[in-house]
Amino acid sequence: MKVGVIGGTGRIGSRLIAHLQAAGHQGTALVRSTGVDVVSGEGLREGLDGCAVCVDVSTPPAFDESARRFQEEAMSSMVEAGRAAGVEHYVVLSIVGCDEVPQVPYYAAKAYQEQALADSGVPWSVLRATQFHEFIPDVMDWTTERGVVRLPSTPLQPVAAADVVNRLVEIVLGPPTRARANLAGPESLALDDLARHVLALHPDGRAVVTDENAGLFAAVPGRELTAPRDAMLAPTTFDQWLRDSWPA
């Protein structure tokens, strides 16, 4: 099977292609470096030629309101090009709880992407994952100033990128579900405590201060980004990832 992967050189996309190829399938990265612009659609029809499945694991270039415009243009391009190429299954990687936090533009854009796919009339599947373990150090860097990491106590249930890819492969190789599947890590922890776990195992001189107004996740005070009741729980804990996979 040939699978076109929008965002195929990123953290998830590159691993997805490697897994597909190891299983005897052909995965092709649909990114700028291969002549594909998902926003304008340039090169996308040609890139999807012969693909039975199109997977979008790309990330908008910013977390602000521009993310919605990116998804509007990218989804239109993907569906149009996929139809022209005869794609039989469209898969999108999204975020658990994205439709419950419209106050966060990036999550609202992902919710739009999901609904646009569902409304397009094409055969589709969506995998919603919680925040990646690999994302937590980035979040810490965003709110670090003068050796202090300021983060809110927002509950998260992070999942290892490797576990996401394993589940994504199953969905890509299966039939379209026309449904949203949820995947989360095995434990829920406050974001500020996740940062403390990082620095306990990998100290770098920084300290963590709880600040409910700091950073992107300050706008999510509830448990919207933790596992819903129907979620599949992946096996890798955050501390296990810190011990075995650092740096990602």
MARGU-678960 format. One line per 10 residues: number of its first residue (from 1); for each residue z, x, y of C-alpha. Coordinates in nm, 2 decimals. Example, Ala and Ser with C-alpha at 12.3 -4.5 7.8 and 13.67 -1.06 7.14 Angstrom:
BEGIN
1) 0.78,1.23,-0.45; 0.71,1.37,-0.11
//
This chain:
BEGIN
1) 0.00,0.00,0.00; -0.08,0.12,0.35; 0.18,0.05,0.62; 0.14,0.10,0.99; 0.46,0.20,1.16; 0.49,0.15,1.54; 0.74,0.41,1.65; 0.67,0.61,1.33; 0.79,0.95,1.47; 1.14,0.83,1.57
11) 1.47,0.84,1.40; 1.40,0.53,1.18; 1.02,0.55,1.17; 0.99,0.90,1.04; 1.24,0.83,0.76; 1.06,0.51,0.68; 0.73,0.69,0.64; 0.89,0.96,0.42; 1.04,0.70,0.19; 0.72,0.50,0.16
21) 0.52,0.82,0.08; 0.78,0.92,-0.18; 0.73,0.58,-0.34; 0.35,0.63,-0.36; 0.26,0.43,-0.05; 0.08,0.54,0.26; 0.27,0.53,0.59; 0.10,0.60,0.92; 0.27,0.66,1.25; 0.13,0.45,1.53
31) 0.25,0.64,1.84; 0.10,0.80,2.15; 0.06,1.13,1.98; -0.18,0.96,1.73; -0.38,0.79,2.00; -0.19,0.45,2.00; -0.04,0.28,2.30; 0.14,-0.03,2.18; 0.18,-0.17,2.54; -0.19,-0.16,2.63
41) -0.30,-0.20,2.27; -0.52,0.11,2.29; -0.59,0.25,1.94; -0.37,-0.01,1.77; -0.65,-0.21,1.61; -0.80,0.11,1.47; -0.46,0.24,1.36; -0.39,-0.08,1.16; -0.72,-0.07,0.98; -0.65,-0.11,0.61
51) -0.28,-0.17,0.66; -0.12,-0.46,0.46; 0.20,-0.43,0.67; 0.28,-0.35,1.03; 0.63,-0.24,1.11; 0.77,-0.21,1.46; 1.07,0.02,1.49; 0.99,0.13,1.84; 1.24,0.14,2.13; 1.17,0.03,2.49
61) 1.17,0.32,2.73; 1.47,0.19,2.93; 1.77,-0.04,2.88; 1.71,-0.24,3.20; 1.50,-0.55,3.27; 1.18,-0.35,3.21; 1.26,-0.38,2.83; 1.16,-0.75,2.84; 0.82,-0.66,2.99; 0.77,-0.39,2.73
71) 0.84,-0.63,2.45; 0.61,-0.90,2.59; 0.32,-0.66,2.61; 0.39,-0.48,2.28; 0.43,-0.80,2.08; 0.11,-0.94,2.22; -0.07,-0.62,2.13; 0.07,-0.60,1.78; -0.01,-0.95,1.68; -0.36,-0.94,1.83
81) -0.44,-0.61,1.67; -0.28,-0.70,1.34; -0.48,-1.02,1.31; -0.80,-0.84,1.38; -0.72,-0.58,1.12; -0.61,-0.83,0.86; -0.25,-0.74,0.84; -0.06,-0.96,0.59; 0.30,-0.89,0.69; 0.47,-0.81,1.02
91) 0.82,-0.66,1.02; 1.04,-0.59,1.32; 1.37,-0.40,1.33; 1.61,-0.57,1.57; 1.98,-0.58,1.65; 2.26,-0.79,1.51; 2.38,-1.04,1.77; 2.10,-0.97,2.02; 2.06,-1.34,2.10; 2.44,-1.37,2.17
101) 2.45,-1.13,2.46; 2.18,-1.24,2.71; 2.38,-1.06,2.99; 2.26,-0.73,2.84; 1.88,-0.69,2.93; 1.80,-0.47,2.63; 1.95,-0.71,2.38; 1.78,-1.01,2.55; 1.45,-0.83,2.52; 1.51,-0.78,2.14
111) 1.59,-1.15,2.11; 1.27,-1.23,2.29; 1.08,-1.00,2.05; 1.22,-1.18,1.75; 1.13,-1.52,1.88; 0.79,-1.42,1.99; 0.72,-1.29,1.64; 0.85,-1.61,1.48; 0.64,-1.82,1.71; 0.32,-1.62,1.66
121) 0.22,-1.80,1.34; 0.18,-1.47,1.14; 0.38,-1.39,0.82; 0.69,-1.21,0.94; 1.03,-1.07,0.85; 1.31,-0.94,1.08; 1.58,-0.69,0.99; 1.87,-0.70,1.23; 2.10,-0.39,1.21; 2.42,-0.31,1.40
131) 2.44,0.00,1.61; 2.36,0.32,1.43; 2.62,0.58,1.35; 2.38,0.83,1.52; 2.39,0.63,1.84; 2.76,0.67,1.91; 2.74,1.04,2.03; 2.47,0.93,2.28; 2.69,0.65,2.41; 2.97,0.90,2.46
141) 2.75,1.14,2.66; 2.64,0.85,2.89; 2.99,0.79,3.01; 3.13,1.15,3.01; 3.24,1.29,3.34; 3.45,1.60,3.40; 3.54,1.63,3.03; 3.65,1.26,3.00; 3.47,1.00,2.79; 3.53,0.65,2.93
151) 3.45,0.37,2.69; 3.56,0.01,2.64; 3.72,-0.12,2.32; 3.42,-0.33,2.23; 3.42,-0.40,1.86; 3.12,-0.25,1.67; 3.03,-0.23,1.31; 2.80,0.07,1.30; 2.56,0.15,1.02; 2.40,0.48,0.90
161) 2.03,0.51,0.99; 1.97,0.61,0.63; 2.11,0.28,0.50; 1.90,0.09,0.75; 1.59,0.27,0.62; 1.67,0.19,0.26; 1.70,-0.18,0.34; 1.39,-0.17,0.56; 1.18,-0.03,0.28; 1.29,-0.32,0.06
171) 1.17,-0.57,0.32; 0.85,-0.39,0.40; 0.75,-0.38,0.03; 0.85,-0.74,-0.03; 0.68,-1.07,0.07; 0.72,-1.21,0.42; 1.05,-1.40,0.45; 1.00,-1.57,0.78; 1.37,-1.51,0.83; 1.62,-1.27,1.00
181) 1.83,-1.06,0.76; 2.14,-0.89,0.89; 2.27,-0.54,0.80; 2.60,-0.38,0.91; 2.82,-0.09,0.82; 3.13,-0.14,0.60; 3.39,-0.14,0.88; 3.45,-0.27,1.23; 3.60,-0.03,1.48; 3.65,-0.04,1.86
191) 3.39,0.17,2.05; 3.66,0.39,2.21; 3.82,0.46,1.87; 3.48,0.55,1.73; 3.46,0.82,2.00; 3.80,0.94,1.90; 3.69,0.97,1.54; 3.39,1.19,1.66; 3.62,1.42,1.86; 3.88,1.44,1.59
201) 3.63,1.57,1.34; 3.41,1.76,1.59; 3.63,1.85,1.89; 3.44,1.98,2.20; 3.72,1.97,2.46; 3.66,1.62,2.58; 3.92,1.34,2.58; 3.86,0.97,2.54; 4.00,0.72,2.79; 3.98,0.34,2.73
211) 3.80,0.18,3.02; 3.69,-0.18,2.97; 3.44,-0.15,3.26; 3.26,0.16,3.14; 2.90,0.18,3.01; 2.65,-0.05,2.85; 2.90,-0.21,2.61; 3.14,-0.33,2.88; 2.93,-0.64,2.90; 3.01,-0.73,2.54
221) 3.38,-0.80,2.52; 3.37,-1.01,2.20; 3.26,-0.95,1.84; 2.90,-1.04,1.89; 2.78,-0.70,1.77; 2.98,-0.70,1.44; 2.86,-0.83,1.10; 2.80,-1.21,1.08; 2.90,-1.38,0.76; 2.57,-1.35,0.59
231) 2.53,-0.98,0.66; 2.47,-0.72,0.39; 2.72,-0.44,0.42; 2.58,-0.09,0.38; 2.80,0.17,0.20; 2.82,0.46,0.44; 3.14,0.47,0.66; 3.14,0.63,1.00; 3.38,0.91,0.90; 3.16,0.98,0.59
241) 2.86,1.01,0.82; 3.05,1.24,1.05; 3.15,1.47,0.76; 2.82,1.47,0.58; 2.55,1.42,0.83; 2.65,1.59,1.15; 2.44,1.66,1.35; 2.20,1.38,1.27
//
